[in-house]
Amino acid sequence: MGDIFHREPHPDLIIKELMKHKDIDIQCGNLDIVWMRAALGSMPLIATLIRVAASCICTKLNA
């Protein structure tokens, strides 16, 4: 799931295309699970997301 939304410029178009198929299985990856658990209040996973976001911001600033 995360690859569709985090790496593609138009995830809505990809989802629409995938929904045209009868059998489809979209699976959550590790980071998707981290987001869900953080949304439920897991402090260690909230900290993990802050670390990942800070890393992404730093990478983009240095590019």
mmCIF file of the C-alpha atoms, coordinates in Angstrom:
data_MODEL
# 
_entry.id   MODEL 
# 
loop_
_atom_site.group_PDB 
_atom_site.id 
_atom_site.type_symbol 
_atom_site.label_atom_id 
_atom_site.label_alt_id 
_atom_site.label_comp_id 
_atom_site.label_asym_id 
_atom_site.label_entity_id 
_atom_site.label_seq_id 
_atom_site.pdbx_PDB_ins_code 
_atom_site.Cartn_x 
_atom_site.Cartn_y 
_atom_site.Cartn_z 
_atom_site.occupancy 
_atom_site.B_iso_or_equiv 
_atom_site.pdbx_formal_charge 
_atom_site.auth_seq_id 
_atom_site.auth_comp_id 
_atom_site.auth_asym_id 
_atom_site.auth_atom_id 
_atom_site.pdbx_PDB_model_num 
ATOM 1  C CA . MET A 1 1  ? 0.000   0.000   0.000   1.00 0.00 ? 1  MET A CA 1 
ATOM 2  C CA . GLY A 1 2  ? 2.723   2.448   0.953   1.00 0.00 ? 2  GLY A CA 1 
ATOM 3  C CA . ASP A 1 3  ? 4.545   2.018   -2.332  1.00 0.00 ? 3  ASP A CA 1 
ATOM 4  C CA . ILE A 1 4  ? 1.457   3.189   -4.178  1.00 0.00 ? 4  ILE A CA 1 
ATOM 5  C CA . PHE A 1 5  ? 0.962   6.281   -2.026  1.00 0.00 ? 5  PHE A CA 1 
ATOM 6  C CA . HIS A 1 6  ? 4.521   7.216   -1.100  1.00 0.00 ? 6  HIS A CA 1 
ATOM 7  C CA . ARG A 1 7  ? 6.372   6.617   -4.344  1.00 0.00 ? 7  ARG A CA 1 
ATOM 8  C CA . GLU A 1 8  ? 3.907   7.441   -7.080  1.00 0.00 ? 8  GLU A CA 1 
ATOM 9  C CA . PRO A 1 9  ? 2.781   10.921  -8.181  1.00 0.00 ? 9  PRO A CA 1 
ATOM 10 C CA . HIS A 1 10 ? -0.874  9.885   -8.774  1.00 0.00 ? 10 HIS A CA 1 
ATOM 11 C CA . PRO A 1 11 ? -1.862  7.108   -6.369  1.00 0.00 ? 11 PRO A CA 1 
ATOM 12 C CA . ASP A 1 12 ? -5.559  7.762   -7.014  1.00 0.00 ? 12 ASP A CA 1 
ATOM 13 C CA . LEU A 1 13 ? -5.140  6.799   -10.677 1.00 0.00 ? 13 LEU A CA 1 
ATOM 14 C CA . ILE A 1 14 ? -3.271  3.626   -9.758  1.00 0.00 ? 14 ILE A CA 1 
ATOM 15 C CA . ILE A 1 15 ? -5.990  2.594   -7.289  1.00 0.00 ? 15 ILE A CA 1 
ATOM 16 C CA . LYS A 1 16 ? -8.696  3.286   -9.886  1.00 0.00 ? 16 LYS A CA 1 
ATOM 17 C CA . GLU A 1 17 ? -6.855  1.118   -12.414 1.00 0.00 ? 17 GLU A CA 1 
ATOM 18 C CA . LEU A 1 18 ? -6.345  -1.690  -9.912  1.00 0.00 ? 18 LEU A CA 1 
ATOM 19 C CA . MET A 1 19 ? -10.021 -1.635  -8.950  1.00 0.00 ? 19 MET A CA 1 
ATOM 20 C CA . LYS A 1 20 ? -10.923 -2.611  -12.523 1.00 0.00 ? 20 LYS A CA 1 
ATOM 21 C CA . HIS A 1 21 ? -9.581  -6.105  -11.837 1.00 0.00 ? 21 HIS A CA 1 
ATOM 22 C CA . LYS A 1 22 ? -11.721 -8.775  -10.195 1.00 0.00 ? 22 LYS A CA 1 
ATOM 23 C CA . ASP A 1 23 ? -9.004  -10.289 -8.021  1.00 0.00 ? 23 ASP A CA 1 
ATOM 24 C CA . ILE A 1 24 ? -6.683  -7.873  -6.318  1.00 0.00 ? 24 ILE A CA 1 
ATOM 25 C CA . ASP A 1 25 ? -4.769  -8.090  -3.079  1.00 0.00 ? 25 ASP A CA 1 
ATOM 26 C CA . ILE A 1 26 ? -3.210  -4.920  -1.703  1.00 0.00 ? 26 ILE A CA 1 
ATOM 27 C CA . GLN A 1 27 ? -0.908  -5.597  1.203   1.00 0.00 ? 27 GLN A CA 1 
ATOM 28 C CA . CYS A 1 28 ? 0.363   -3.326  3.906   1.00 0.00 ? 28 CYS A CA 1 
ATOM 29 C CA . GLY A 1 29 ? 4.095   -3.052  4.371   1.00 0.00 ? 29 GLY A CA 1 
ATOM 30 C CA . ASN A 1 30 ? 6.093   -2.438  7.521   1.00 0.00 ? 30 ASN A CA 1 
ATOM 31 C CA . LEU A 1 31 ? 5.784   1.337   7.429   1.00 0.00 ? 31 LEU A CA 1 
ATOM 32 C CA . ASP A 1 32 ? 2.029   1.108   6.854   1.00 0.00 ? 32 ASP A CA 1 
ATOM 33 C CA . ILE A 1 33 ? 1.744   -0.935  10.049  1.00 0.00 ? 33 ILE A CA 1 
ATOM 34 C CA . VAL A 1 34 ? 3.925   1.580   11.902  1.00 0.00 ? 34 VAL A CA 1 
ATOM 35 C CA . TRP A 1 35 ? 1.595   4.410   10.814  1.00 0.00 ? 35 TRP A CA 1 
ATOM 36 C CA . MET A 1 36 ? -1.482  2.517   11.984  1.00 0.00 ? 36 MET A CA 1 
ATOM 37 C CA . ARG A 1 37 ? 0.032   1.672   15.371  1.00 0.00 ? 37 ARG A CA 1 
ATOM 38 C CA . ALA A 1 38 ? 1.327   5.226   15.823  1.00 0.00 ? 38 ALA A CA 1 
ATOM 39 C CA . ALA A 1 39 ? -2.167  6.545   15.088  1.00 0.00 ? 39 ALA A CA 1 
ATOM 40 C CA . LEU A 1 40 ? -3.383  4.372   17.967  1.00 0.00 ? 40 LEU A CA 1 
ATOM 41 C CA . GLY A 1 41 ? -0.930  6.106   20.309  1.00 0.00 ? 41 GLY A CA 1 
ATOM 42 C CA . SER A 1 42 ? 2.177   3.897   20.413  1.00 0.00 ? 42 SER A CA 1 
ATOM 43 C CA . MET A 1 43 ? 4.879   6.295   21.618  1.00 0.00 ? 43 MET A CA 1 
ATOM 44 C CA . PRO A 1 44 ? 7.838   4.240   20.298  1.00 0.00 ? 44 PRO A CA 1 
ATOM 45 C CA . LEU A 1 45 ? 6.246   4.139   16.849  1.00 0.00 ? 45 LEU A CA 1 
ATOM 46 C CA . ILE A 1 46 ? 5.378   7.841   16.947  1.00 0.00 ? 46 ILE A CA 1 
ATOM 47 C CA . ALA A 1 47 ? 9.066   8.458   17.665  1.00 0.00 ? 47 ALA A CA 1 
ATOM 48 C CA . THR A 1 48 ? 10.012  6.170   14.774  1.00 0.00 ? 48 THR A CA 1 
ATOM 49 C CA . LEU A 1 49 ? 7.823   8.163   12.381  1.00 0.00 ? 49 LEU A CA 1 
ATOM 50 C CA . ILE A 1 50 ? 9.317   11.451  13.567  1.00 0.00 ? 50 ILE A CA 1 
ATOM 51 C CA . ARG A 1 51 ? 12.808  10.011  12.973  1.00 0.00 ? 51 ARG A CA 1 
ATOM 52 C CA . VAL A 1 52 ? 11.872  8.748   9.485   1.00 0.00 ? 52 VAL A CA 1 
ATOM 53 C CA . ALA A 1 53 ? 10.222  12.056  8.557   1.00 0.00 ? 53 ALA A CA 1 
ATOM 54 C CA . ALA A 1 54 ? 13.235  14.046  9.792   1.00 0.00 ? 54 ALA A CA 1 
ATOM 55 C CA . SER A 1 55 ? 15.532  11.815  7.770   1.00 0.00 ? 55 SER A CA 1 
ATOM 56 C CA . CYS A 1 56 ? 13.453  12.364  4.622   1.00 0.00 ? 56 CYS A CA 1 
ATOM 57 C CA . ILE A 1 57 ? 13.418  16.127  5.146   1.00 0.00 ? 57 ILE A CA 1 
ATOM 58 C CA . CYS A 1 58 ? 17.203  16.204  5.630   1.00 0.00 ? 58 CYS A CA 1 
ATOM 59 C CA . THR A 1 59 ? 17.749  14.096  2.540   1.00 0.00 ? 59 THR A CA 1 
ATOM 60 C CA . LYS A 1 60 ? 15.601  16.419  0.425   1.00 0.00 ? 60 LYS A CA 1 
ATOM 61 C CA . LEU A 1 61 ? 17.343  19.534  1.782   1.00 0.00 ? 61 LEU A CA 1 
ATOM 62 C CA . ASN A 1 62 ? 20.773  18.111  0.979   1.00 0.00 ? 62 ASN A CA 1 
ATOM 63 C CA . ALA A 1 63 ? 19.805  17.036  -2.544  1.00 0.00 ? 63 ALA A CA 1 
# 
